[in-house]
Amino acid sequence: MEPLHNIYSKTELLKIIENEPFNRRTLSFYRYTHIHDPATFRDELYGHWSALKCLGRIYIAHEGINAQMSVPEPNIGKVLHQLEQFPGMNNMPVKWAIEDDSRSFLKLIVRVRAKIVADGLQDDAYDVTDVGKHLTPGEFHELSASKDTLVVDMRNSYEYEIGHFKGAINLESDTFREAMQHALAKLEGQQDKKILLYCTGGIRCEKASSWLRHHGYNDVNQLHGGIIEYARYARETRIPSNFTGKNFVFDNRLGESIDGLVISSCHQCGKPCDSFTNCANDHCHVLFLQCDECAAAHEGCCSPHCQNILHMDKEEKANLSQDVLSNIMRDGTFNNSAIRRRKFETNSCTI
């Protein structure tokens, strides 16, 4: 019996992908639906999709499924057909990546989680099925340009930094838990306003719209399919995009350009830059914006502290004091708004 988990190193995985005789497509989908036995369903999915050479990151919980996958083009039909056979998974809306190099994922990860999107709230805190009105990309495009609407970005602040809808409210949150609370604070007293929510693929807006409706907001709307579907619509119809910059994605690409504009800056030199990277220091790994020149000069590190640690031998690194590690967190190279001390790991499957 094949193991139900990855057994290869990153180097081996890269070699396998490079030698594949087919192209891959990156897709994503989610659905809120009751899954009676997530653990058994997890093993079943892993077995099916591993056999079809699928890669990606899939979260399963009692409340549903949240998936981002890299699928061999010859097997796409089989994967979609399999989805149709699972209870509650039929007619699944699937979103396709715009910029795709077949390297979005290196391995297949299928995990059971308490929730497919962590909101920090009890299950009975609000009715997650009482969602706002779903808007097509065309409807959202028209309404988002109106001065009579409030457009709210339900993503994290680092996602907003590299790309967002023009005039959208930045909730200045590092997690979805924070965003849910910040939305109430930012929109206080505006219960009768027309509110437009958006996120990467729509899954966060499903919960956010229910949360706002629970708190008395009467006209809550959400972009169906998220930025991914809006970008596809804008390209197909050739309309001027109301979304500017790059759409952050939670895979190895870390972003898809929507209108070709760079609206953010390198956190080290200030040059236009929208390329996120993780600090090369294993004790840090903070996610930050770094241009090619700074990446070369600082060896992929976010600060002098981290660059020094990068050159220590294994024993020196093992003996680092807590004071030294704390200095990484408060290094003067950046201010607090420029770099959020968030360790980005590729298990943050959120669309």
Buried (B, 14 or more C-beta within 10 A) or exposed (E): EEEBEBEEEEEEBEEBBEEEEEEBBBBBBBBBEEBEEBEEBBBBBBEBBBEBBBBBBBBBBBBBBBBBBBBBEEBBEBBBEBBEEBEEBEEBEBBEBBBBEBBBBBBBBBBBBEBBBBBEBEEEEBEBEEBBEBBBBEBBBBBBBEEEBBBBBBBBBBBBBBBBBEEBBBBBBEBBBBBBBBBEEBBEEEBEBBBBBBBBBBBBBBBBBBBBBEBEBEBBBBBBBBBBBBBBBBEEEEEEBBBBBBBBBBBEBBBBBBBEEBBBBBBBEEEEBBBBBBBBBEBBBBBBBBBEEBBEBBEBBBBEBBBEBBEBEEEEBEEEEEEEEEBBEEBEBBEEEBBBBBEBEBEBBBB
